Amino acid sequence: MVELSSGRGIRLVCGFRGSILFAILSALLLFASPFRLVADDAAPDVDSVVTLLDLVLDADENTARKCLNVLTTHVQNRSLPDERVQSLKKELGERLNEIVADDANSLRFDAALLTAAWGDANGLKVVRGEAMKATSQEQQLAAFQVLVAAKDKETIPIARRLLGQDKVEPEFQGNLIATLGRYVDPSVASLLLEQIPKLSPDVAPKAIEVLSQRPLWSGPLLKAIAAKRIPAESLNVNQLRRVASFQDEAIQKQFKEIYGTIREGRNPNREQVFYKMRDFLKGTPGDPVQGQAVFTKICAQCHKIYGEGADVGPDITRNGRNNWDQLLMNVFDPSAVIGPGYQARILAVDDGRVLTGLPVEESDTQVILKIQGGKREIIPRDQIEEYKTSEVSLMPDELEKQLTPQQLADLFAFLALDQPPGSPDAKLLNGAPEPQTR
């Protein structure tokens, strides 16, 4: 048994098990609210965290790594008050610097991540090196996230090299690009605009999403569109509405020259599109196998089906496809009926970003949004400057303009089946036309 007392009268009595200590530390930081251990009235504070971490650093490597990672996440996300971060730095700095200075210490990288997150020069030096030479892209991403949080001057050169390295995974590229969205620098726009032509069709939309989050980057994006370097249709309707809302005279002028005026509410003409598309699809057979590929490219950034895709909008394996007409209406007039769990939120963050997504959590302390591509953004309430519910669906209108007629027919041939193509038990939705394999 271990009895642990902090300087504030908090006592923890338990058999030493790393998972227990990690759970306590995680709860303390995640909820950042007073709680009691062993009927003690004192709220846990920085001294308690330091005492717990000292214990696990000496006794359990795996738990120590997890604890360091929890602290790093909270420091880099700014979810801890500055005074708490400074106290942690004061109390833990010397011990962690010893670990960072020891090349043979297995916790060196994890300790460096934490010290770099609060701006320590030695920690940043180690993290920069690991960002480029780490053996796993997971470690590279962890290092890069800390560099962005620390506003490190080497962020853009390192991002360029990471995006251009051999055998880079699309998921890694997407996560790295999303992380760049937190780095407030004009050169982010030039880097992403340079990279977009080289990115896969799955990753390029994530770069557009980041560029459309700030006026600082939306201006260069619009200039690239005006110069025909980026297709105008690369922006979906939610991104268009976001950019159109920026109170910047040059952006407003350029936007209107390219796109004109964007409707804020539901388009009443979409019902006519529904009837037109129903007639078209009735007379145009599609191939469900080809349609599955179209789904992966166009729809899977926000929707799952049969276990594949991103978890942003509804999982359409069992949702929104009770019959053929319901499916068509949900796709071609998505704002006609929006379920309460799928009303998009638009929020302005104090770092200059404007985010659009679906709420996962809306508490008194933070908001968690799912945004395009499946990424989750955690925003403390005290960093939110404006927060509102959108009147329109997060799903863009005008899918019919993004696809060729045959791609459209193929996609709906895929969606019309209640099981994956090739399944012997697959059945057509009620009212759907027969597919045709090519």
C-alpha positions in Angstrom: 0.0 0.0 0.0 1.1 3.6 -0.7 0.0 6.6 1.2 0.6 9.8 -0.7 0.1 13.3 0.8 0.3 16.6 -1.0 1.3 19.8 0.6 -2.4 20.8 0.6 -3.8 18.0 2.8 -4.9 15.7 0.0 -4.3 12.1 0.8 -4.4 9.2 -1.6 -4.2 5.7 -0.1 -4.2 2.8 -2.6 -2.2 -0.2 -3.8 0.2 1.2 -6.3 -1.2 0.7 -9.8 -0.3 3.0 -12.6 -3.8 2.9 -14.1 -5.3 4.3 -10.9 -2.9 7.2 -10.7 -3.3 8.0 -14.3 -7.1 8.0 -13.9 -6.8 10.4 -11.0 -4.5 12.7 -12.8 -6.6 12.6 -16.0 -9.8 13.4 -14.0 -8.1 16.2 -12.2 -7.0 18.0 -15.4 -10.0 17.1 -17.6 -12.6 18.4 -15.2 -10.6 21.1 -13.5 -13.1 21.2 -10.7 -12.8 20.5 -6.9 -13.2 16.9 -5.8 -12.5 15.1 -2.6 -10.3 12.1 -1.9 -10.7 10.2 1.4 -13.2 12.7 2.7 -10.8 15.6 2.5 -12.3 19.1 1.9 -9.3 20.5 0.0 -9.5 20.8 -3.8 -6.6 19.3 -5.8 -4.1 21.8 -7.1 -0.7 22.0 -8.9 1.1 20.6 -5.8 -1.1 17.4 -6.0 -0.3 17.0 -9.7 3.4 17.4 -9.1 3.4 14.9 -6.2 1.5 12.3 -8.3 3.8 12.8 -11.3 6.9 12.5 -9.1 5.6 9.2 -7.9 5.0 7.7 -11.3 8.2 9.1 -12.9 10.1 7.0 -10.4 7.9 3.9 -10.4 6.1 3.3 -13.7 7.3 4.3 -17.1 4.1 3.6 -19.1 2.0 5.5 -16.6 4.5 8.4 -16.5 4.3 8.6 -20.3 0.5 8.8 -20.2 0.6 11.4 -17.4 3.1 13.6 -19.3 1.0 13.3 -22.4 -2.2 14.4 -20.5 -0.3 17.4 -19.2 1.1 18.2 -22.7 -2.4 18.1 -24.2 -3.9 20.5 -21.7 -1.0 22.9 -22.0 -1.0 23.0 -25.8 -4.8 23.3 -26.0 -4.8 26.2 -23.5 -7.3 24.4 -21.4 -5.3 25.2 -18.2 -5.2 28.8 -16.9 -1.8 30.5 -17.5 -1.1 30.7 -13.8 -1.5 26.9 -13.4 0.9 26.4 -16.4 3.5 28.7 -14.8 3.2 26.8 -11.5 3.6 23.5 -13.2 6.6 24.9 -15.1 8.1 26.1 -11.8 7.6 22.9 -9.9 8.3 20.4 -12.6 10.8 22.2 -14.8 14.0 21.2 -13.2 13.0 17.5 -13.0 11.8 17.4 -16.6 14.9 19.2 -17.9 17.1 16.5 -16.4 15.1 13.9 -18.3 15.3 15.9 -21.5 19.1 16.2 -21.1 19.5 12.5 -20.8 19.7 10.9 -24.3 19.3 7.4 -22.8 16.1 8.2 -20.8 13.1 6.5 -22.4 10.8 9.4 -21.3 13.0 12.0 -23.0 10.7 12.7 -25.9 7.6 12.8 -23.8 9.2 15.2 -21.3 10.5 17.3 -24.1 6.9 17.6 -25.5 5.7 19.0 -22.2 8.6 21.5 -21.7 8.4 22.6 -25.3 4.6 23.2 -25.0 5.3 25.8 -22.4 8.2 27.3 -24.4 11.4 25.8 -23.0 14.2 26.3 -25.5 15.9 22.9 -24.8 12.6 21.1 -25.1 11.8 22.8 -28.4 15.2 21.9 -29.8 14.6 18.2 -29.0 11.0 18.3 -30.4 12.2 20.0 -33.7 14.7 17.2 -34.2 12.1 14.5 -33.4 9.6 16.0 -35.8 12.0 15.3 -38.6 13.7 12.1 -37.6 11.1 10.2 -35.5 10.5 6.7 -36.8 6.7 6.9 -36.6 4.4 9.5 -38.2 2.5 9.4 -34.9 5.5 10.8 -33.1 6.1 13.3 -35.9 2.5 14.6 -35.5 2.8 14.8 -31.7 6.0 16.9 -32.1 4.4 19.1 -34.8 1.3 19.8 -32.6 3.5 21.0 -29.8 5.6 23.2 -32.2 2.4 24.9 -33.4 1.1 25.4 -29.8 4.4 26.9 -28.8 4.3 29.2 -31.9 7.8 28.0 -32.9 9.5 29.9 -35.7 10.5 26.7 -37.4 6.9 25.5 -37.8 6.4 26.3 -41.5 9.8 24.9 -42.8 9.1 21.7 -40.8 5.6 21.5 -42.1 6.8 21.8 -45.7 9.4 19.0 -45.2 6.9 16.7 -43.4 4.3 17.1 -46.1 6.9 16.4 -48.8 8.5 13.3 -47.2 8.4 10.0 -48.9 5.6 7.5 -48.2 3.5 9.9 -46.2 0.1 8.6 -45.2 -2.9 10.7 -46.3 -4.3 10.5 -42.7 -1.0 12.0 -41.4 -1.1 14.8 -44.0 -4.7 15.6 -43.1 -4.0 15.8 -39.4 -0.9 17.9 -40.0 -2.8 20.3 -42.2 -5.6 20.5 -39.5 -3.0 21.3 -36.9 -1.6 24.1 -39.1 -5.0 25.8 -38.7 -3.9 26.8 -35.2 -0.7 28.5 -36.4 -1.5 32.2 -37.0 0.9 33.2 -39.8 0.3 34.4 -43.4 2.8 31.9 -44.7 0.3 29.1 -43.9 -1.7 30.2 -46.9 1.2 30.1 -49.3 2.3 26.7 -48.0 -1.1 25.1 -48.4 -1.9 26.7 -51.8 1.5 25.4 -53.0 0.6 21.9 -51.6 -3.0 21.5 -52.8 -2.2 20.4 -56.3 0.1 17.7 -54.9 -2.4 16.4 -52.3 -4.7 13.4 -52.9 -8.4 14.1 -53.5 -9.1 12.9 -49.9 -6.7 15.4 -48.3 -7.0 18.5 -50.5 -10.5 19.4 -49.0 -8.9 19.5 -45.6 -6.5 22.2 -46.8 -9.4 24.2 -48.2 -11.2 23.8 -44.8 -8.2 25.3 -43.0 -7.7 28.2 -45.5 -11.4 29.2 -45.2 -11.2 29.4 -41.4 -9.4 32.8 -41.2 -9.6 36.1 -43.1 -5.8 36.0 -43.1 -5.8 33.0 -45.4 -9.1 33.4 -47.2 -7.8 36.4 -49.1 -4.9 34.5 -50.7 -7.3 31.5 -51.3 -9.7 33.8 -53.2 -6.9 35.3 -55.2 -5.8 31.7 -56.2 -9.3 30.9 -57.3 -9.6 34.1 -59.3 -6.3 33.2 -61.0 -7.7 29.7 -61.8 -5.0 28.0 -59.8 -7.7 26.5 -57.5 -11.2 25.5 -58.9 -13.9 27.7 -57.6 -16.0 24.7 -56.8 -13.4 23.5 -54.2 -15.3 25.4 -51.5 -18.5 23.8 -50.2 -21.5 25.9 -49.2 -20.5 26.1 -45.5 -17.1 27.3 -46.4 -18.5 29.8 -48.8 -20.9 31.2 -46.1 -18.0 31.4 -43.7 -15.7 33.3 -46.0 -18.6 35.6 -47.1 -19.1 36.5 -43.4 -15.6 37.9 -42.9 -15.7 41.7 -42.3 -12.8 42.5 -44.7 -13.5 44.8 -47.6 -11.0 43.2 -50.0 -12.3 39.7 -49.2 -15.9 40.9 -49.7 -15.1 42.4 -53.1 -13.1 39.4 -54.3 -15.8 37.0 -53.1 -18.6 38.8 -54.9 -16.6 38.9 -58.1 -16.2 35.1 -58.0 -19.4 33.8 -56.3 -21.9 36.7 -56.2 -24.2 36.6 -53.2 -24.6 33.5 -51.0 -28.1 32.7 -49.7 -28.2 32.4 -45.9 -31.3 30.2 -45.5 -32.6 27.1 -47.2 -32.9 27.3 -50.9 -36.6 27.0 -51.8 -35.8 25.7 -55.3 -34.2 22.5 -53.9 -37.6 20.8 -53.9 -37.7 21.1 -57.7 -34.2 19.7 -57.9 -35.5 16.7 -55.9 -38.2 15.9 -58.5 -35.7 16.5 -61.4 -33.1 14.2 -59.9 -35.7 11.5 -59.2 -36.8 11.5 -62.8 -33.1 11.5 -64.0 -32.1 8.6 -61.8 -35.2 6.5 -62.7 -34.0 6.6 -66.4 -30.2 6.3 -65.8 -29.0 3.0 -64.4 -26.0 3.1 -62.1 -23.3 0.7 -61.1 -23.2 0.2 -57.3 -19.5 -0.9 -57.3 -18.5 2.3 -59.0 -20.8 4.2 -56.8 -19.0 3.0 -53.7 -15.8 4.6 -55.0 -17.7 7.9 -55.5 -19.0 7.7 -52.0 -15.5 7.2 -50.6 -14.3 10.3 -52.5 -17.2 12.7 -52.0 -19.3 11.6 -49.0 -16.9 9.7 -46.6 -15.4 13.0 -45.3 -18.5 13.4 -43.2 -20.5 10.1 -43.3 -20.0 6.5 -42.4 -21.6 3.6 -44.2 -21.0 -0.1 -43.4 -18.2 1.0 -40.9 -16.2 3.1 -43.4 -16.0 6.9 -43.5 -15.7 9.8 -41.0 -18.0 10.3 -38.0 -19.3 13.8 -38.5 -22.8 13.5 -40.0 -25.2 10.7 -39.5 -24.1 7.1 -40.1 -26.2 6.3 -43.1 -25.9 2.6 -42.8 -29.3 2.7 -41.0 -30.2 6.4 -41.0 -32.0 8.5 -43.7 -32.6 5.6 -46.1 -35.9 4.1 -45.1 -37.1 4.5 -48.7 -35.9 5.9 -52.0 -37.7 9.3 -51.7 -36.4 9.9 -48.2 -32.8 9.2 -49.5 -33.2 11.6 -52.4 -34.7 14.4 -50.2 -32.0 14.1 -47.6 -29.3 14.4 -50.3 -30.8 17.0 -52.6 -32.7 19.2 -50.1 -30.7 18.6 -46.9 -32.0 21.7 -45.1 -35.7 20.8 -45.5 -35.6 18.8 -42.2 -32.6 18.9 -39.9 -32.6 16.6 -36.8 -31.8 18.4 -33.5 -28.6 16.5 -33.2 -27.4 17.6 -36.6 -27.9 21.4 -36.4 -24.5 22.9 -37.3 -22.8 25.3 -34.9 -20.7 28.2 -36.1 -18.2 29.7 -33.6 -15.6 32.4 -33.7 -12.5 31.6 -31.6 -10.3 34.2 -30.0 -7.3 33.1 -32.1 -9.1 34.3 -35.2 -10.6 31.1 -36.6 -14.2 30.6 -37.5 -15.3 26.9 -37.2 -18.3 25.1 -38.5 -19.3 21.7 -37.2 -21.7 19.4 -35.3 -21.7 19.5 -31.5 -20.4 16.6 -29.5 -20.3 18.4 -26.2 -21.7 21.8 -25.1 -20.8 22.2 -21.4 -20.2 25.3 -19.3 -16.5 24.8 -19.7 -16.0 23.8 -23.3 -17.5 23.0 -26.7 -16.4 20.0 -28.8 -17.2 20.1 -32.5 -16.9 17.5 -35.2 -15.8 19.2 -38.3 -15.3 18.0 -41.9 -12.9 15.1 -42.2 -13.9 13.7 -38.8 -11.5 15.9 -36.7 -12.7 17.0 -33.3 -12.0 20.5 -32.1 -12.0 21.2 -28.4 -12.6 24.8 -27.6 -12.7 26.1 -24.0 -15.7 28.4 -23.4 -13.5 31.4 -22.4 -11.9 31.2 -25.9 -15.2 31.5 -27.8 -16.1 35.0 -29.0 -19.3 34.2 -30.9 -21.4 31.0 -31.0 -24.6 30.4 -32.9 -26.7 27.6 -34.5 -26.9 27.5 -38.3 -30.2 27.6 -40.0 -29.0 25.3 -42.7 -27.7 21.8 -42.8 -23.9 21.2 -42.6 -24.4 19.0 -45.7 -23.9 21.2 -48.8 -26.6 21.6 -51.4 -25.9 21.0 -55.1 -24.3 17.6 -55.0 -25.5 17.3 -58.6 -23.1 20.0 -59.7 -20.0 18.2 -58.2 -20.5 14.9 -60.1 -20.9 13.8 -63.7 -24.4 12.4 -64.5 -22.9 8.9 -64.5 -21.1 9.3 -61.2 -24.4 10.5 -59.7 -26.3 7.5 -61.0 -23.5 5.2 -59.7 -23.5 6.8 -56.3 -27.3 6.4 -55.9 -27.1 2.8 -57.1 -24.7 2.2 -54.2 -26.9 4.1 -51.7 -30.0 2.3 -52.9 -28.7 -1.1 -51.5 -29.2 -1.9 -47.9 -25.9 -3.9 -47.8 -22.6 -3.5 -49.6 -22.4 -4.3 -53.3 -21.8 -8.0 -53.9 -23.6 -9.1 -50.7 -25.9 -12.0 -51.6 -28.5 -10.6 -49.2 -28.5 -7.0 -50.5 -31.9 -5.6 -51.2 -33.1 -2.4 -52.9 -34.7 0.4 -51.0 -38.4 0.6 -51.6 -39.0 2.5 -54.8 -35.4 2.5 -56.0 -34.6 1.7 -59.7 -32.7 -1.4 -60.5 -28.9 -1.0 -60.7 -26.7 -2.1 -63.6 -23.2 -3.4 -63.2 -20.7 -2.2 -65.9 
